[in-house]
Amino acid sequence: MRREASPARKAVATLAAIFPHPEIPEVTLEEYAKRLGDIDPRLLDAAVETLIENGRFFPTLSEIKATLRRLMPDSHPEPESIWGEVVRQIHDVGHAGRPVFADELVGEAIESSVGWSALCSATTDTLVSHRSRLLDCYRTLLERRRFQESLPESARRAVLELAAEQEAKRIGGPT
C-alpha cells in the first residue's frame, strides 16, 4: 500500500515539476519536505504559488522560508506608526502611570532609549530628538526580533539557552 505524500512533499514536488533544473536528488527533496513539514499547508501552498509566479529557478530553502515570512502578517508595527500610540499614552497615562503598548517592543525601545519619565516631561524642542532616538532604537529591536523569529526552532532554543547561561555568569549565578 502506497503512503500518501505529506503537504510539504507535494509542495516540493510541485516546485520541482515547474522549474527547469538538472535532476534534483531525492535526498534533497526529502530534506526540503522535512524542513517544511511544520508549515500550515495553506500557507505553504500560497508560498509555492508566489514562487511559481515570481521565480525563475527552483528556489532554495531560504527563499521558500523568506517567501513564507513575507506572506505572514507581521505582529510588529513599522517604526513610523508607533509614535501616535506613544503620544496617546503620554497624554492618557502620564508621567506617573505605566503605559501599555500593543507591541511590547515599543516599551522596550522607550526604556532603552530615553525612558518613560523623560519622554513624558519633554519639551516640544526635546520631544523631536526623543522621537528620533526612540524610533532608531525600535528599528534596531525590531530588526533583531524579526531575525530571531526567522530562526528555526532548534536554533532559537540554543540561542536562548546560551543567553541564559551568559546572563547567569554575568550576575555570578550557576551555569
GUDRENNU-624172 format. One record per residue (C-alpha): residue in three letters; z negated, y, x negated. Coordinates in pm, whole numbers, plus 50000, padded with zeros to 5 digits. Last residue first. Example, Ala and Ser with C-alpha at 12.3 -4.5 7.8 and 13.67 -1.06 7.14 Angstrom:
2
SER492864989448633 ALA492204955048770 
***
This chain:
175
THR465145279147427 PRO461505289547469 GLY460595326147505 GLY460725353947250 ILE462355380347468 ARG465625378647277 LYS465465340847239 ALA465125336547616 GLU468015360847671 GLN470185341247428 GLU469375308447604 ALA470125323847946 ALA473445337547817 LEU474375303247679 GLU473595286748012 LEU475615313048200 VAL478585308647964 ALA478485270647999 ARG478305273048379 ARG481295296948388 ALA483275273948158 SER482645244048386 GLU483525264548696 PRO486875275548554 LEU486855312248462 SER488575337348691 GLU485275349548837 GLN484075358148487 PHE487225378648427 ARG486785396548759 ARG483155403748670 ARG484045418148327 GLU486785440348471 LEU484445451848747 LEU481655459948501 THR484035480648289 ARG485545498148590 TYR482045505048729 CYS481035521048398 ASP484095543448398 LEU483485552248764 LEU479845561348694 ARG480705581848386 SER483315601948578 ARG481045606848878 HIS478235618548652 SER480635643548488 VAL481605658048827 LEU477995657548951 THR476935678848655 ASP478605710448787 THR477635704949152 THR474045699949044 ALA472645665249000 SER469315655749160 CYS470605624849341 LEU472635612749045 ALA469795618048800 SER467435597749022 TRP469955569849075 GLY470635564648706 VAL473445578948497 SER475485549948359 SER473825515948363 GLU471745522748676 ILE474745536448865 ALA477015508448744 GLU474525481848852 GLY474235497949196 VAL478015498449233 LEU478235462649105 GLU476105451549401 ASP479085457549631 ALA478295468449987 PHE475695492049843 VAL472005495149925 PRO470265526749808 ARG466535527149737 GLY464895559249850 ALA463035586649663 HIS466095606549558 GLY467985604649881 VAL468735576550121 ASP471235592150363 HIS472645620650150 ILE472785601749817 GLN473855570250004 ARG476785588750162 VAL477805602549820 VAL477725567449669 GLU479795553349958 GLY482435580149908 TRP482485573749533 ILE483255536849569 SER486975540449650 GLU488095552849310 PRO486655522149138 GLU488555496149345 PRO486415477049589 HIS485035442849496 SER485445412149718 ASP489095409049621 PRO491225392149883 MET492855361149739 LEU496615361749680 ARG496335378249339 ARG493815351849228 LEU496135323449335 THR499015339449147 ALA496865341548833 LYS495935304648877 ILE499615294748904 GLU500495315748601 SER497595300348405 LEU498835265348491 THR502225274248351 PRO505015280248595 PHE508325261148602 PHE510835288548533 ARG512435318148708 GLY509605328948934 ASN509405352849228 GLU510345333149540 ILE509245299349404 LEU506035314149264 THR505165330249597 GLU505915298049786 VAL503745278249545 ALA500925303649576 ALA501065302249957 ASP500985264249944 LEU497935265549714 LEU496195289349954 ARG496845265950245 PRO495815235650039 ASP492415251049952 ILE492075247849575 ASP489815220049441 GLY492685198349318 LEU494385225049109 ARG493075212148774 LYS493705175948871 ALA497195183349005 TYR498135202048687 GLU496785173148475 GLU498745148048685 LEU501975167848642 THR501395169548268 VAL500675132048246 GLU503895125448439 PRO505875142648166 ILE508085171448279 GLU511745163448213 PRO513525194748094 HIS513325222748339 PRO515105239248628 PHE512575249448892 ILE512585236249245 ALA511665199449206 ALA508885205748954 LEU507405232749179 THR507495209149477 ALA505905181149271 VAL503115204849167 ALA502425213749530 LYS502515177149636 ARG500035167749362 ALA497735196149474 PRO497955185049837 SER496975149849727 ALA499585122249735 GLU499035094549992 ARG498385060649827 ARG501025033849858 MET500005000050000 
***
